[in-house]
């Protein structure tokens, strides 16, 4: 079974600072996709950013960017200029090429301090 | 479109009772997924529909669990003879292109007492 490791159960950052959340995964596939989801307290899961494994260029969405290291099977999320509204659980989730099933890590709880 | 809707938001039931949850996906999405999330964990896959066909089921989905998606629109997830271990958040998601990621609903929180 595919495994996803988010080694930081909790992280904190000062407002306006930058934070990086780590994720490693295992897969034998060459074709897959990677996602970061955000789950604010008592609210629904929201897609933050996606990365296609065949693309070398790291994905960026406004203040959110990824560092995708395919050989190392690493997919970290960088949040720049952190805002109070970024406080949430963040989940890393790969999707293998032929599968419909997202496999989620255990998550990282991000606290943003004013 | 108002996104993925789930009903009810919360359900408290006694052990041994049956419960049913409903999910209304985004109307143009042909793919629908059910996940279960327990406290402190990431969501775990339960089952997947493409249109009305249930194409994949997790081993987590015991015989007490059944899901349907009649006519490829809304879906229901039924749990029979609930157990305390069934207490969790049940999440529904939908997509059109799986590689674009899912849109999740707000979930149904089940508490079995």
Contacts between the chains, C-beta under 8 A, distances in Angstrom:
chain1	res1	chain2	res2	distance
A	4	B	42	7.6
A	33	B	99	5.2
A	35	B	101	5.3
A	37	B	101	8.0
A	37	B	104	7.9
A	43	B	106	7.0
A	44	B	4	8.0
A	44	B	104	5.1
A	44	B	105	6.3
A	44	B	106	4.5
A	44	B	107	6.9
A	45	B	43	7.4
A	45	B	91	6.9
A	45	B	93	7.7
A	45	B	104	4.0
A	46	B	104	7.5
A	47	B	101	4.4
A	47	B	102	7.3
A	47	B	103	7.5
A	50	B	99	7.9
A	50	B	100	7.3
A	50	B	101	5.5
A	52	B	99	7.5
A	91	B	42	5.1
A	91	B	43	7.5
A	93	B	42	7.6
A	95	B	98	6.7
A	95	B	99	6.9
A	100	B	31	6.9
A	100	B	33	7.4
A	100	B	48	4.8
A	100	B	50	7.8
A	100	B	55	7.2
A	100	B	56	6.2
A	100	B	98	5.6
A	101	B	45	4.7
A	101	B	48	6.9
A	101	B	56	6.8
A	102	B	33	7.9
A	102	B	43	7.8
A	102	B	45	7.1
A	102	B	102	6.6
A	103	B	45	7.3
A	104	B	42	3.2
A	104	B	43	5.1
A	104	B	44	7.4
A	105	B	42	5.4
A	106	B	40	7.3
A	106	B	41	5.9
A	106	B	42	5.3
A	107	B	40	8.0
A	107	B	41	7.6
A	107	B	42	5.4
